[in-house]
């Protein structure tokens, strides 16, 4: 078990490293000159060169890559002058240094630390919503198989899965915010009550898609379970219908549901680019798009690292949880990460 | 048998109808509508207040914010969306199938490990960022650059599905028998493995068309898609969003088109899956 966990963790470090490397070189190959973008279109050539040297962009690409990697994760005791740790984020003695944003003149860790909680709030709200809704609708559909309730749930979930977030988002925005004036159009607000009111629409937008998907997942899983012998046994023991459905069939459908929820949470923690853009939610998704348009390399890199780490960690957690819960997965034969 | 099951599936038939309708709209729409999708009409396309005019006999779906015919733009956009969806899927599915078959046949050997690690990294990389970066690297984005980009980045999921199926097939005795009879490895892959994985490939491919249409409209929506003035559904939605108080049809039309296209291909894909693998139902 521990060996397996270590191997998975080692593997995820490799994936994150490969992603970082890929991102670094993709970033470098983008057209437009970051130094020129910082200096402004009217700047004199010598000013652009000065800024390029300040940002360290005049060095060979491999030197830049090497210094980025060696600074990325280091310890508190790393030397190198008075302001060597000026742009670091500390986790105990371990430092993470993502450099300084070209545009915002702030350490990237500071920028990310300001944005990440907002994205996390949105991600947790959306996943909670879709799990709750998907579970209820799935159970109803499965327990009333081939009735109007089932047909309605399956049909609605098909439409929900087919609706991209920017369609759902704009429609919800039009109906709930513009026509009915129930909720703010977009933004984040300044007080806690406002944050929560602003949260509703983006969370709903993300939740509709997931809820539709989970409804089908729970329904299909439960229908598969209801044919099994142990369900017949449970009925024969005289258990009530509700108890069989919830205690037995739903319980077995929970594992795939939780898997999907964990993976979705991992994806959403990296920032929902489209939804955050529609509702002007100041999270990581909106940040990464802005950074890409500004050619703000360090911020793009920070976003990529955060996103891929969240995705990979979610995968590892799911994998290890499976191993812990289901002995069949634990043996080497089935342990393939793919 | 498989085809009969597909025919009997009501959802799948609705999907086929939707897809046929969209294909017809894309093929004949621009010719039937007869308005220029790029020409502004300041006389009939604008109201007295200078706003886009609502749906009318002349402009069935109204005019957009530059007073161009919305229906003509929607029809031209259908060509772009379907072309990109189908062509990108073709590239992605071909790549994914080749990688999946090779990886699955050489399960747990070096080739498999390397290919699957590439897939892992690709899936962990933020997809939109990757596509936008490739798009930015090419100085002008056209339908071709978008479909090539989507095709080259969209094969990862297909490769995993095909690999899993190939592993299943490769353990059958007829593969062993073919080898014993002296058939070469390419021959086995071509004659025995490939025909048996085509079912899942077809299913994944159909659903992938809807994913590609979606990806293209997301890119257009974010401003990283095909450069204006070429109309695309995603960009039309993006433009319409600012006017949705005054001109809700500017949002409703492209949103409906995208939803319908994705739904249609999803329904066909699901129908195919149920027909090919009846154990699901």
Contacts between the chains, C-beta under 8 A, distances in Angstrom:
chain1	res1	chain2	res2	distance
A	14	B	117	7.8
A	15	B	117	7.8
A	15	B	120	5.5
A	15	B	121	5.5
A	15	B	124	5.2
A	16	B	124	7.3
A	18	B	117	7.8
A	18	B	121	4.4
A	19	B	121	5.8
A	19	B	124	5.3
A	19	B	125	5.2
A	22	B	121	6.9
A	22	B	125	6.3
A	23	B	125	7.2
A	23	B	129	7.8
A	26	B	130	7.1
A	26	B	133	4.8
A	26	B	134	8.0
A	27	B	133	7.4
A	29	B	137	5.9
A	30	B	133	6.2
A	30	B	136	5.4
A	30	B	137	6.2
A	31	B	136	6.3
A	31	B	137	6.3
A	31	B	139	6.6
A	32	B	136	7.9
A	158	B	11	7.5
A	158	B	263	6.7
A	158	B	266	6.8
A	158	B	267	7.0
A	159	B	259	7.3
A	159	B	263	6.4
A	161	B	266	6.7
A	162	B	210	7.0
A	162	B	259	5.9
A	162	B	262	4.2
A	162	B	263	4.0
A	162	B	266	5.3
A	163	B	259	5.4
A	163	B	262	7.5
A	164	B	214	5.1
A	164	B	217	6.6
A	164	B	218	6.6
A	164	B	258	6.3
A	164	B	259	7.9
A	164	B	262	7.0
A	166	B	217	7.6
A	166	B	218	6.8
A	166	B	221	5.1
A	166	B	234	7.6
A	166	B	237	6.6
A	167	B	237	7.2
A	167	B	255	4.4
A	167	B	258	5.9
A	167	B	259	5.8
A	170	B	237	6.8
A	170	B	241	5.7
A	170	B	244	7.0
A	170	B	251	5.6
A	170	B	255	6.5
A	171	B	251	7.7
A	171	B	255	6.6
A	173	B	244	7.8
A	174	B	244	5.3
A	174	B	248	6.6
A	174	B	251	6.7
A	178	B	244	6.7
A	178	B	245	5.9
A	220	B	280	7.8
A	270	B	126	6.4
A	273	B	128	5.5
A	273	B	222	7.2
A	274	B	218	6.0
A	274	B	221	6.8
A	274	B	222	7.0
A	277	B	222	6.8
A	278	B	241	7.8
A	288	B	126	7.3
A	288	B	129	6.4
A	289	B	222	6.6
A	292	B	129	6.6
A	292	B	132	5.8
A	292	B	133	7.3
A	292	B	136	7.5
A	300	B	129	7.3
A	303	B	126	7.4
A	303	B	129	7.5
A	304	B	125	7.2
A	304	B	126	6.0
A	304	B	129	6.5
A	307	B	126	4.8
A	307	B	129	8.0
A	308	B	124	4.3
A	308	B	125	6.3
A	308	B	126	7.1
A	311	B	123	7.5
A	311	B	124	5.0
A	312	B	124	5.4
A	336	B	108	8.0
A	337	B	120	7.4
A	338	B	116	5.2
A	338	B	119	7.5
A	338	B	120	7.5
A	338	B	160	6.3
A	338	B	163	7.3
